């Protein structure tokens, strides 16, 4: 079982994931603004209290994807509008055999939800339910096995 280890920060466990349009996406790669925007490494806070994964919508806008649904979510800061998109999300090393790739994964997206924070999304239980997450407080480290 591959394992991804990362340090915990003062804000909590932050892990880098790779996102890209879902393979089922109807947006041709030629319409994406630049090749470097096609696949992106994104720092995300592991949030065991979040039911679903949430990401800054600006990261998805470059792909020109059409959202699959719109709704409202309740946060500690009140009720906020979100749109949901179908993307591909990968955890782990660059070798496909060492990755957990979720494609398609429907994620919620919101405009600038993490201003001033060192992360651009929340990794929710929809992803964590496929992993073993260990939070080792005394050693200041975390791991995801998948």
CNS distance restraints for C-alpha pairs under 8 A (distance, minus, plus):
assign (resid   1 and name CA) (resid 145 and name CA) 6.30 0.50 0.50
assign (resid   1 and name CA) (resid 146 and name CA) 5.78 0.50 0.50
assign (resid   2 and name CA) (resid  98 and name CA) 5.88 0.50 0.50
assign (resid   2 and name CA) (resid  99 and name CA) 7.56 0.50 0.50
assign (resid   2 and name CA) (resid 145 and name CA) 5.63 0.50 0.50
assign (resid   2 and name CA) (resid 146 and name CA) 5.76 0.50 0.50
assign (resid   3 and name CA) (resid  92 and name CA) 7.70 0.50 0.50
assign (resid   3 and name CA) (resid 143 and name CA) 6.61 0.50 0.50
assign (resid   3 and name CA) (resid 144 and name CA) 5.61 0.50 0.50
assign (resid   3 and name CA) (resid 145 and name CA) 4.21 0.50 0.50
assign (resid   3 and name CA) (resid 146 and name CA) 6.56 0.50 0.50
assign (resid   4 and name CA) (resid  91 and name CA) 7.95 0.50 0.50
assign (resid   4 and name CA) (resid  92 and name CA) 5.93 0.50 0.50
assign (resid   4 and name CA) (resid 143 and name CA) 5.40 0.50 0.50
assign (resid   4 and name CA) (resid 144 and name CA) 5.13 0.50 0.50
assign (resid   4 and name CA) (resid 145 and name CA) 6.27 0.50 0.50
assign (resid   5 and name CA) (resid 141 and name CA) 7.15 0.50 0.50
assign (resid   5 and name CA) (resid 142 and name CA) 5.81 0.50 0.50
assign (resid   5 and name CA) (resid 143 and name CA) 4.29 0.50 0.50
assign (resid   5 and name CA) (resid 144 and name CA) 6.59 0.50 0.50
assign (resid   6 and name CA) (resid  13 and name CA) 7.64 0.50 0.50
assign (resid   6 and name CA) (resid  14 and name CA) 7.57 0.50 0.50
assign (resid   6 and name CA) (resid  15 and name CA) 6.67 0.50 0.50
assign (resid   6 and name CA) (resid 141 and name CA) 5.85 0.50 0.50
assign (resid   6 and name CA) (resid 142 and name CA) 5.45 0.50 0.50
assign (resid   6 and name CA) (resid 143 and name CA) 6.17 0.50 0.50
assign (resid   7 and name CA) (resid  13 and name CA) 6.87 0.50 0.50
assign (resid   7 and name CA) (resid  14 and name CA) 7.64 0.50 0.50
assign (resid   7 and name CA) (resid 140 and name CA) 6.04 0.50 0.50
assign (resid   7 and name CA) (resid 141 and name CA) 4.24 0.50 0.50
assign (resid   7 and name CA) (resid 142 and name CA) 5.92 0.50 0.50
assign (resid   8 and name CA) (resid  12 and name CA) 5.44 0.50 0.50
assign (resid   8 and name CA) (resid  13 and name CA) 4.37 0.50 0.50
assign (resid   8 and name CA) (resid  14 and name CA) 6.47 0.50 0.50
assign (resid   8 and name CA) (resid 140 and name CA) 5.54 0.50 0.50
assign (resid   8 and name CA) (resid 141 and name CA) 5.08 0.50 0.50
assign (resid   8 and name CA) (resid 142 and name CA) 6.14 0.50 0.50
assign (resid   9 and name CA) (resid  13 and name CA) 5.98 0.50 0.50
assign (resid   9 and name CA) (resid  14 and name CA) 6.94 0.50 0.50
assign (resid   9 and name CA) (resid 140 and name CA) 7.90 0.50 0.50
assign (resid  12 and name CA) (resid  45 and name CA) 6.86 0.50 0.50
assign (resid  12 and name CA) (resid  46 and name CA) 7.39 0.50 0.50
assign (resid  13 and name CA) (resid  45 and name CA) 5.77 0.50 0.50
assign (resid  13 and name CA) (resid  46 and name CA) 5.55 0.50 0.50
assign (resid  13 and name CA) (resid 141 and name CA) 7.90 0.50 0.50
assign (resid  13 and name CA) (resid 142 and name CA) 6.59 0.50 0.50
assign (resid  14 and name CA) (resid  43 and name CA) 6.29 0.50 0.50
assign (resid  14 and name CA) (resid  44 and name CA) 5.37 0.50 0.50
assign (resid  14 and name CA) (resid  45 and name CA) 4.40 0.50 0.50
assign (resid  14 and name CA) (resid  46 and name CA) 6.04 0.50 0.50
assign (resid  14 and name CA) (resid 119 and name CA) 7.19 0.50 0.50
assign (resid  15 and name CA) (resid  43 and name CA) 5.58 0.50 0.50
assign (resid  15 and name CA) (resid  44 and name CA) 5.42 0.50 0.50
assign (resid  15 and name CA) (resid  45 and name CA) 6.46 0.50 0.50
assign (resid  15 and name CA) (resid  46 and name CA) 7.12 0.50 0.50
assign (resid  16 and name CA) (resid  41 and name CA) 6.20 0.50 0.50
assign (resid  16 and name CA) (resid  42 and name CA) 5.30 0.50 0.50
assign (resid  16 and name CA) (resid  43 and name CA) 4.31 0.50 0.50
assign (resid  16 and name CA) (resid  44 and name CA) 6.04 0.50 0.50
assign (resid  16 and name CA) (resid  91 and name CA) 7.46 0.50 0.50
assign (resid  17 and name CA) (resid  41 and name CA) 5.58 0.50 0.50
assign (resid  17 and name CA) (resid  42 and name CA) 5.35 0.50 0.50
assign (resid  17 and name CA) (resid  43 and name CA) 6.46 0.50 0.50
assign (resid  17 and name CA) (resid  44 and name CA) 7.12 0.50 0.50
assign (resid  17 and name CA) (resid  89 and name CA) 6.71 0.50 0.50
assign (resid  17 and name CA) (resid  90 and name CA) 5.71 0.50 0.50
assign (resid  17 and name CA) (resid  91 and name CA) 5.13 0.50 0.50
assign (resid  17 and name CA) (resid  92 and name CA) 7.38 0.50 0.50
assign (resid  18 and name CA) (resid  39 and name CA) 6.61 0.50 0.50
assign (resid  18 and name CA) (resid  40 and name CA) 5.42 0.50 0.50
assign (resid  18 and name CA) (resid  41 and name CA) 4.45 0.50 0.50
assign (resid  18 and name CA) (resid  42 and name CA) 6.11 0.50 0.50
assign (resid  18 and name CA) (resid  89 and name CA) 5.67 0.50 0.50
assign (resid  18 and name CA) (resid  90 and name CA) 5.09 0.50 0.50
assign (resid  18 and name CA) (resid  91 and name CA) 6.67 0.50 0.50
assign (resid  19 and name CA) (resid  39 and name CA) 5.69 0.50 0.50
assign (resid  19 and name CA) (resid  40 and name CA) 5.33 0.50 0.50
assign (resid  19 and name CA) (resid  41 and name CA) 6.51 0.50 0.50
assign (resid  19 and name CA) (resid  42 and name CA) 7.20 0.50 0.50
assign (resid  19 and name CA) (resid  87 and name CA) 6.91 0.50 0.50
assign (resid  19 and name CA) (resid  88 and name CA) 5.55 0.50 0.50
assign (resid  19 and name CA) (resid  89 and name CA) 4.61 0.50 0.50
assign (resid  19 and name CA) (resid  90 and name CA) 6.49 0.50 0.50
assign (resid  20 and name CA) (resid  38 and name CA) 5.87 0.50 0.50
assign (resid  20 and name CA) (resid  39 and name CA) 4.59 0.50 0.50
assign (resid  20 and name CA) (resid  40 and name CA) 6.47 0.50 0.50
assign (resid  20 and name CA) (resid  87 and name CA) 5.98 0.50 0.50
assign (resid  20 and name CA) (resid  88 and name CA) 5.23 0.50 0.50
assign (resid  20 and name CA) (resid  89 and name CA) 6.76 0.50 0.50
assign (resid  21 and name CA) (resid  25 and name CA) 6.18 0.50 0.50
assign (resid  21 and name CA) (resid  38 and name CA) 7.32 0.50 0.50
assign (resid  21 and name CA) (resid  39 and name CA) 7.77 0.50 0.50
assign (resid  21 and name CA) (resid  63 and name CA) 7.06 0.50 0.50
assign (resid  21 and name CA) (resid  65 and name CA) 7.83 0.50 0.50
assign (resid  21 and name CA) (resid  86 and name CA) 7.24 0.50 0.50
assign (resid  21 and name CA) (resid  87 and name CA) 4.64 0.50 0.50
assign (resid  21 and name CA) (resid  88 and name CA) 5.65 0.50 0.50
assign (resid  22 and name CA) (resid  86 and name CA) 6.02 0.50 0.50
assign (resid  22 and name CA) (resid  87 and name CA) 4.18 0.50 0.50
assign (resid  22 and name CA) (resid  88 and name CA) 4.60 0.50 0.50
assign (resid  22 and name CA) (resid 103 and name CA) 5.84 0.50 0.50
assign (resid  22 and name CA) (resid 104 and name CA) 5.35 0.50 0.50
assign (resid  22 and name CA) (resid 105 and name CA) 7.67 0.50 0.50
assign (resid  23 and name CA) (resid  87 and name CA) 7.94 0.50 0.50
assign (resid  23 and name CA) (resid  88 and name CA) 7.32 0.50 0.50
assign (resid  23 and name CA) (resid 103 and name CA) 6.97 0.50 0.50
assign (resid  23 and name CA) (resid 104 and name CA) 7.16 0.50 0.50
assign (resid  24 and name CA) (resid 104 and name CA) 7.20 0.50 0.50
assign (resid  25 and name CA) (resid  65 and name CA) 7.42 0.50 0.50
assign (resid  25 and name CA) (resid  86 and name CA) 7.46 0.50 0.50
assign (resid  25 and name CA) (resid  87 and name CA) 7.81 0.50 0.50
assign (resid  26 and name CA) (resid  65 and name CA) 7.71 0.50 0.50
assign (resid  27 and name CA) (resid  31 and name CA) 6.80 0.50 0.50
assign (resid  27 and name CA) (resid  32 and name CA) 7.85 0.50 0.50
assign (resid  27 and name CA) (resid  63 and name CA) 7.31 0.50 0.50
assign (resid  27 and name CA) (resid  64 and name CA) 6.76 0.50 0.50
assign (resid  27 and name CA) (resid  65 and name CA) 6.25 0.50 0.50
assign (resid  28 and name CA) (resid  32 and name CA) 7.29 0.50 0.50
assign (resid  29 and name CA) (resid  38 and name CA) 7.65 0.50 0.50
assign (resid  31 and name CA) (resid  63 and name CA) 7.37 0.50 0.50
assign (resid  31 and name CA) (resid  64 and name CA) 7.53 0.50 0.50
assign (resid  32 and name CA) (resid  37 and name CA) 7.28 0.50 0.50
assign (resid  32 and name CA) (resid  38 and name CA) 6.78 0.50 0.50
assign (resid  32 and name CA) (resid  62 and name CA) 6.27 0.50 0.50
assign (resid  32 and name CA) (resid  63 and name CA) 4.94 0.50 0.50
assign (resid  32 and name CA) (resid  64 and name CA) 6.85 0.50 0.50
assign (resid  33 and name CA) (resid  37 and name CA) 6.84 0.50 0.50
assign (resid  33 and name CA) (resid  62 and name CA) 6.11 0.50 0.50
assign (resid  33 and name CA) (resid  63 and name CA) 7.07 0.50 0.50
assign (resid  34 and name CA) (resid  38 and name CA) 6.85 0.50 0.50
assign (resid  35 and name CA) (resid  39 and name CA) 7.94 0.50 0.50
assign (resid  36 and name CA) (resid  40 and name CA) 7.53 0.50 0.50
assign (resid  37 and name CA) (resid  62 and name CA) 6.77 0.50 0.50
assign (resid  37 and name CA) (resid  63 and name CA) 7.66 0.50 0.50
assign (resid  38 and name CA) (resid  63 and name CA) 7.13 0.50 0.50
assign (resid  42 and name CA) (resid 119 and name CA) 7.38 0.50 0.50
assign (resid  42 and name CA) (resid 120 and name CA) 6.47 0.50 0.50
assign (resid  42 and name CA) (resid 121 and name CA) 7.65 0.50 0.50
assign (resid  43 and name CA) (resid 118 and name CA) 7.26 0.50 0.50
assign (resid  43 and name CA) (resid 119 and name CA) 4.75 0.50 0.50
assign (resid  43 and name CA) (resid 120 and name CA) 5.88 0.50 0.50
assign (resid  43 and name CA) (resid 121 and name CA) 6.94 0.50 0.50
assign (resid  44 and name CA) (resid 119 and name CA) 5.05 0.50 0.50
assign (resid  44 and name CA) (resid 120 and name CA) 5.76 0.50 0.50
assign (resid  44 and name CA) (resid 121 and name CA) 4.62 0.50 0.50
assign (resid  44 and name CA) (resid 122 and name CA) 5.21 0.50 0.50
assign (resid  44 and name CA) (resid 123 and name CA) 5.98 0.50 0.50
assign (resid  45 and name CA) (resid 119 and name CA) 6.25 0.50 0.50
assign (resid  45 and name CA) (resid 120 and name CA) 7.98 0.50 0.50
assign (resid  45 and name CA) (resid 121 and name CA) 6.31 0.50 0.50
assign (resid  45 and name CA) (resid 122 and name CA) 4.86 0.50 0.50
assign (resid  45 and name CA) (resid 123 and name CA) 5.94 0.50 0.50
assign (resid  46 and name CA) (resid 122 and name CA) 5.91 0.50 0.50
assign (resid  46 and name CA) (resid 123 and name CA) 4.78 0.50 0.50
assign (resid  46 and name CA) (resid 124 and name CA) 6.67 0.50 0.50
assign (resid  47 and name CA) (resid 122 and name CA) 5.93 0.50 0.50
assign (resid  47 and name CA) (resid 123 and name CA) 5.72 0.50 0.50
assign (resid  47 and name CA) (resid 124 and name CA) 5.45 0.50 0.50
assign (resid  47 and name CA) (resid 125 and name CA) 7.54 0.50 0.50
assign (resid  48 and name CA) (resid 123 and name CA) 7.93 0.50 0.50
assign (resid  48 and name CA) (resid 124 and name CA) 6.05 0.50 0.50
assign (resid  48 and name CA) (resid 125 and name CA) 5.96 0.50 0.50
assign (resid  48 and name CA) (resid 128 and name CA) 7.60 0.50 0.50
assign (resid  49 and name CA) (resid 124 and name CA) 7.18 0.50 0.50
assign (resid  49 and name CA) (resid 125 and name CA) 7.41 0.50 0.50
assign (resid  50 and name CA) (resid 122 and name CA) 7.48 0.50 0.50
assign (resid  50 and name CA) (resid 123 and name CA) 7.57 0.50 0.50
assign (resid  50 and name CA) (resid 124 and name CA) 4.74 0.50 0.50
assign (resid  50 and name CA) (resid 125 and name CA) 6.13 0.50 0.50
assign (resid  51 and name CA) (resid 124 and name CA) 5.48 0.50 0.50
assign (resid  51 and name CA) (resid 125 and name CA) 5.10 0.50 0.50
assign (resid  51 and name CA) (resid 126 and name CA) 6.37 0.50 0.50
assign (resid  52 and name CA) (resid 107 and name CA) 6.81 0.50 0.50
assign (resid  52 and name CA) (resid 108 and name CA) 7.18 0.50 0.50
assign (resid  52 and name CA) (resid 123 and name CA) 7.39 0.50 0.50
assign (resid  52 and name CA) (resid 124 and name CA) 4.60 0.50 0.50
assign (resid  52 and name CA) (resid 125 and name CA) 5.83 0.50 0.50
assign (resid  52 and name CA) (resid 126 and name CA) 5.24 0.50 0.50
assign (resid  52 and name CA) (resid 127 and name CA) 7.76 0.50 0.50
assign (resid  53 and name CA) (resid 107 and name CA) 5.31 0.50 0.50
assign (resid  53 and name CA) (resid 108 and name CA) 6.26 0.50 0.50
assign (resid  53 and name CA) (resid 121 and name CA) 7.39 0.50 0.50
assign (resid  53 and name CA) (resid 122 and name CA) 5.51 0.50 0.50
assign (resid  53 and name CA) (resid 123 and name CA) 4.82 0.50 0.50
assign (resid  53 and name CA) (resid 124 and name CA) 4.30 0.50 0.50
assign (resid  53 and name CA) (resid 125 and name CA) 7.24 0.50 0.50
assign (resid  53 and name CA) (resid 126 and name CA) 6.61 0.50 0.50
assign (resid  53 and name CA) (resid 127 and name CA) 7.22 0.50 0.50
assign (resid  54 and name CA) (resid 107 and name CA) 5.71 0.50 0.50
assign (resid  54 and name CA) (resid 108 and name CA) 4.66 0.50 0.50
assign (resid  54 and name CA) (resid 109 and name CA) 5.54 0.50 0.50
assign (resid  54 and name CA) (resid 110 and name CA) 7.54 0.50 0.50
assign (resid  54 and name CA) (resid 121 and name CA) 5.38 0.50 0.50
assign (resid  54 and name CA) (resid 122 and name CA) 5.09 0.50 0.50
assign (resid  54 and name CA) (resid 123 and name CA) 6.81 0.50 0.50
assign (resid  54 and name CA) (resid 124 and name CA) 7.31 0.50 0.50
assign (resid  55 and name CA) (resid  59 and name CA) 7.64 0.50 0.50
assign (resid  55 and name CA) (resid 107 and name CA) 7.01 0.50 0.50
assign (resid  55 and name CA) (resid 108 and name CA) 6.32 0.50 0.50
assign (resid  55 and name CA) (resid 109 and name CA) 4.89 0.50 0.50
assign (resid  55 and name CA) (resid 110 and name CA) 6.66 0.50 0.50
assign (resid  55 and name CA) (resid 120 and name CA) 6.08 0.50 0.50
assign (resid  55 and name CA) (resid 121 and name CA) 4.10 0.50 0.50
assign (resid  55 and name CA) (resid 122 and name CA) 6.41 0.50 0.50
assign (resid  56 and name CA) (resid  60 and name CA) 7.58 0.50 0.50
assign (resid  56 and name CA) (resid 109 and name CA) 5.55 0.50 0.50
assign (resid  56 and name CA) (resid 110 and name CA) 5.41 0.50 0.50
assign (resid  56 and name CA) (resid 111 and name CA) 5.83 0.50 0.50
assign (resid  56 and name CA) (resid 112 and name CA) 5.79 0.50 0.50
assign (resid  56 and name CA) (resid 113 and name CA) 6.27 0.50 0.50
assign (resid  56 and name CA) (resid 114 and name CA) 7.44 0.50 0.50
assign (resid  56 and name CA) (resid 120 and name CA) 5.65 0.50 0.50
assign (resid  56 and name CA) (resid 121 and name CA) 6.02 0.50 0.50
assign (resid  57 and name CA) (resid  61 and name CA) 6.24 0.50 0.50
assign (resid  57 and name CA) (resid 109 and name CA) 4.75 0.50 0.50
assign (resid  57 and name CA) (resid 110 and name CA) 5.03 0.50 0.50
assign (resid  57 and name CA) (resid 111 and name CA) 5.25 0.50 0.50
assign (resid  57 and name CA) (resid 112 and name CA) 7.24 0.50 0.50
assign (resid  58 and name CA) (resid  62 and name CA) 7.23 0.50 0.50
assign (resid  58 and name CA) (resid 111 and name CA) 6.66 0.50 0.50
assign (resid  58 and name CA) (resid 112 and name CA) 7.45 0.50 0.50
assign (resid  60 and name CA) (resid  64 and name CA) 7.33 0.50 0.50
assign (resid  60 and name CA) (resid  65 and name CA) 7.19 0.50 0.50
assign (resid  61 and name CA) (resid  65 and name CA) 6.94 0.50 0.50
assign (resid  65 and name CA) (resid  85 and name CA) 7.38 0.50 0.50
assign (resid  66 and name CA) (resid  85 and name CA) 7.13 0.50 0.50
assign (resid  67 and name CA) (resid  83 and name CA) 6.21 0.50 0.50
assign (resid  67 and name CA) (resid  84 and name CA) 5.53 0.50 0.50
assign (resid  67 and name CA) (resid  85 and name CA) 4.77 0.50 0.50
assign (resid  67 and name CA) (resid  86 and name CA) 7.49 0.50 0.50
assign (resid  68 and name CA) (resid  83 and name CA) 7.46 0.50 0.50
assign (resid  68 and name CA) (resid  84 and name CA) 5.60 0.50 0.50
assign (resid  68 and name CA) (resid  85 and name CA) 5.53 0.50 0.50
assign (resid  68 and name CA) (resid  86 and name CA) 7.09 0.50 0.50
assign (resid  69 and name CA) (resid  83 and name CA) 5.73 0.50 0.50
assign (resid  69 and name CA) (resid  84 and name CA) 5.21 0.50 0.50
assign (resid  69 and name CA) (resid  85 and name CA) 7.42 0.50 0.50
assign (resid  70 and name CA) (resid  81 and name CA) 7.48 0.50 0.50
assign (resid  70 and name CA) (resid  82 and name CA) 5.81 0.50 0.50
assign (resid  70 and name CA) (resid  83 and name CA) 4.23 0.50 0.50
assign (resid  70 and name CA) (resid  84 and name CA) 6.13 0.50 0.50
assign (resid  71 and name CA) (resid  81 and name CA) 5.93 0.50 0.50
assign (resid  71 and name CA) (resid  82 and name CA) 5.50 0.50 0.50
assign (resid  71 and name CA) (resid  83 and name CA) 6.32 0.50 0.50
assign (resid  72 and name CA) (resid  79 and name CA) 6.40 0.50 0.50
assign (resid  72 and name CA) (resid  80 and name CA) 5.45 0.50 0.50
assign (resid  72 and name CA) (resid  81 and name CA) 4.44 0.50 0.50
assign (resid  72 and name CA) (resid  82 and name CA) 5.70 0.50 0.50
assign (resid  73 and name CA) (resid  79 and name CA) 5.50 0.50 0.50
assign (resid  73 and name CA) (resid  80 and name CA) 5.40 0.50 0.50
assign (resid  73 and name CA) (resid  81 and name CA) 6.43 0.50 0.50
assign (resid  73 and name CA) (resid  82 and name CA) 6.90 0.50 0.50
assign (resid  74 and name CA) (resid  78 and name CA) 5.67 0.50 0.50
assign (resid  74 and name CA) (resid  79 and name CA) 4.31 0.50 0.50
assign (resid  74 and name CA) (resid  80 and name CA) 6.38 0.50 0.50
assign (resid  75 and name CA) (resid  79 and name CA) 6.05 0.50 0.50
assign (resid  75 and name CA) (resid  80 and name CA) 7.38 0.50 0.50
assign (resid  81 and name CA) (resid 110 and name CA) 7.03 0.50 0.50
assign (resid  82 and name CA) (resid 108 and name CA) 6.07 0.50 0.50
assign (resid  82 and name CA) (resid 109 and name CA) 5.52 0.50 0.50
assign (resid  82 and name CA) (resid 110 and name CA) 5.10 0.50 0.50
assign (resid  83 and name CA) (resid 108 and name CA) 5.64 0.50 0.50
assign (resid  83 and name CA) (resid 109 and name CA) 5.32 0.50 0.50
assign (resid  83 and name CA) (resid 110 and name CA) 6.68 0.50 0.50
assign (resid  84 and name CA) (resid 106 and name CA) 6.28 0.50 0.50
assign (resid  84 and name CA) (resid 107 and name CA) 5.39 0.50 0.50
assign (resid  84 and name CA) (resid 108 and name CA) 4.26 0.50 0.50
assign (resid  84 and name CA) (resid 109 and name CA) 5.80 0.50 0.50
assign (resid  85 and name CA) (resid 106 and name CA) 5.43 0.50 0.50
assign (resid  85 and name CA) (resid 107 and name CA) 5.52 0.50 0.50
assign (resid  85 and name CA) (resid 108 and name CA) 6.47 0.50 0.50
assign (resid  85 and name CA) (resid 109 and name CA) 7.19 0.50 0.50
assign (resid  86 and name CA) (resid 104 and name CA) 5.87 0.50 0.50
assign (resid  86 and name CA) (resid 105 and name CA) 5.51 0.50 0.50
assign (resid  86 and name CA) (resid 106 and name CA) 4.41 0.50 0.50
assign (resid  86 and name CA) (resid 107 and name CA) 6.45 0.50 0.50
assign (resid  87 and name CA) (resid 103 and name CA) 6.56 0.50 0.50
assign (resid  87 and name CA) (resid 104 and name CA) 5.54 0.50 0.50
assign (resid  87 and name CA) (resid 105 and name CA) 5.39 0.50 0.50
assign (resid  87 and name CA) (resid 106 and name CA) 6.31 0.50 0.50
assign (resid  87 and name CA) (resid 107 and name CA) 7.20 0.50 0.50
assign (resid  88 and name CA) (resid 101 and name CA) 7.09 0.50 0.50
assign (resid  88 and name CA) (resid 102 and name CA) 5.72 0.50 0.50
assign (resid  88 and name CA) (resid 103 and name CA) 4.43 0.50 0.50
assign (resid  88 and name CA) (resid 104 and name CA) 5.33 0.50 0.50
assign (resid  88 and name CA) (resid 105 and name CA) 5.89 0.50 0.50
assign (resid  89 and name CA) (resid 101 and name CA) 5.79 0.50 0.50
assign (resid  89 and name CA) (resid 102 and name CA) 5.28 0.50 0.50
assign (resid  89 and name CA) (resid 103 and name CA) 6.56 0.50 0.50
assign (resid  89 and name CA) (resid 104 and name CA) 7.93 0.50 0.50
assign (resid  89 and name CA) (resid 105 and name CA) 6.92 0.50 0.50
assign (resid  90 and name CA) (resid  99 and name CA) 6.36 0.50 0.50
assign (resid  90 and name CA) (resid 100 and name CA) 5.51 0.50 0.50
assign (resid  90 and name CA) (resid 101 and name CA) 4.27 0.50 0.50
assign (resid  90 and name CA) (resid 102 and name CA) 6.26 0.50 0.50
assign (resid  91 and name CA) (resid  99 and name CA) 5.53 0.50 0.50
assign (resid  91 and name CA) (resid 100 and name CA) 5.15 0.50 0.50
assign (resid  91 and name CA) (resid 101 and name CA) 6.52 0.50 0.50
assign (resid  92 and name CA) (resid  98 and name CA) 6.29 0.50 0.50
assign (resid  92 and name CA) (resid  99 and name CA) 4.78 0.50 0.50
assign (resid  92 and name CA) (resid 100 and name CA) 6.61 0.50 0.50
assign (resid  93 and name CA) (resid  98 and name CA) 5.69 0.50 0.50
assign (resid  93 and name CA) (resid  99 and name CA) 5.87 0.50 0.50
assign (resid  94 and name CA) (resid  98 and name CA) 7.24 0.50 0.50
assign (resid  94 and name CA) (resid  99 and name CA) 7.01 0.50 0.50
assign (resid  95 and name CA) (resid  99 and name CA) 6.62 0.50 0.50
assign (resid 100 and name CA) (resid 146 and name CA) 6.51 0.50 0.50
assign (resid 113 and name CA) (resid 120 and name CA) 7.93 0.50 0.50
assign (resid 114 and name CA) (resid 119 and name CA) 6.96 0.50 0.50
assign (resid 114 and name CA) (resid 120 and name CA) 6.10 0.50 0.50
assign (resid 114 and name CA) (resid 121 and name CA) 7.44 0.50 0.50
assign (resid 123 and name CA) (resid 127 and name CA) 6.68 0.50 0.50
assign (resid 123 and name CA) (resid 128 and name CA) 7.36 0.50 0.50
assign (resid 124 and name CA) (resid 128 and name CA) 6.22 0.50 0.50
assign (resid 125 and name CA) (resid 129 and name CA) 5.40 0.50 0.50
assign (resid 126 and name CA) (resid 130 and name CA) 7.66 0.50 0.50
assign (resid 127 and name CA) (resid 131 and name CA) 7.27 0.50 0.50
assign (resid 128 and name CA) (resid 132 and name CA) 7.23 0.50 0.50
assign (resid 128 and name CA) (resid 133 and name CA) 7.13 0.50 0.50
assign (resid 130 and name CA) (resid 146 and name CA) 6.63 0.50 0.50
assign (resid 131 and name CA) (resid 144 and name CA) 6.13 0.50 0.50
assign (resid 131 and name CA) (resid 145 and name CA) 5.47 0.50 0.50
assign (resid 131 and name CA) (resid 146 and name CA) 4.69 0.50 0.50
assign (resid 132 and name CA) (resid 143 and name CA) 7.92 0.50 0.50
assign (resid 132 and name CA) (resid 144 and name CA) 5.54 0.50 0.50
assign (resid 132 and name CA) (resid 145 and name CA) 5.03 0.50 0.50
assign (resid 132 and name CA) (resid 146 and name CA) 6.48 0.50 0.50
assign (resid 133 and name CA) (resid 142 and name CA) 7.38 0.50 0.50
assign (resid 133 and name CA) (resid 143 and name CA) 5.80 0.50 0.50
assign (resid 133 and name CA) (resid 144 and name CA) 4.67 0.50 0.50
assign (resid 133 and name CA) (resid 145 and name CA) 6.64 0.50 0.50
assign (resid 134 and name CA) (resid 142 and name CA) 5.51 0.50 0.50
assign (resid 134 and name CA) (resid 143 and name CA) 5.22 0.50 0.50
assign (resid 134 and name CA) (resid 144 and name CA) 6.55 0.50 0.50
assign (resid 135 and name CA) (resid 141 and name CA) 6.52 0.50 0.50
assign (resid 135 and name CA) (resid 142 and name CA) 4.64 0.50 0.50
assign (resid 135 and name CA) (resid 143 and name CA) 6.82 0.50 0.50
assign (resid 136 and name CA) (resid 140 and name CA) 6.04 0.50 0.50
assign (resid 136 and name CA) (resid 141 and name CA) 5.37 0.50 0.50
assign (resid 136 and name CA) (resid 142 and name CA) 5.70 0.50 0.50
assign (resid 137 and name CA) (resid 141 and name CA) 6.65 0.50 0.50
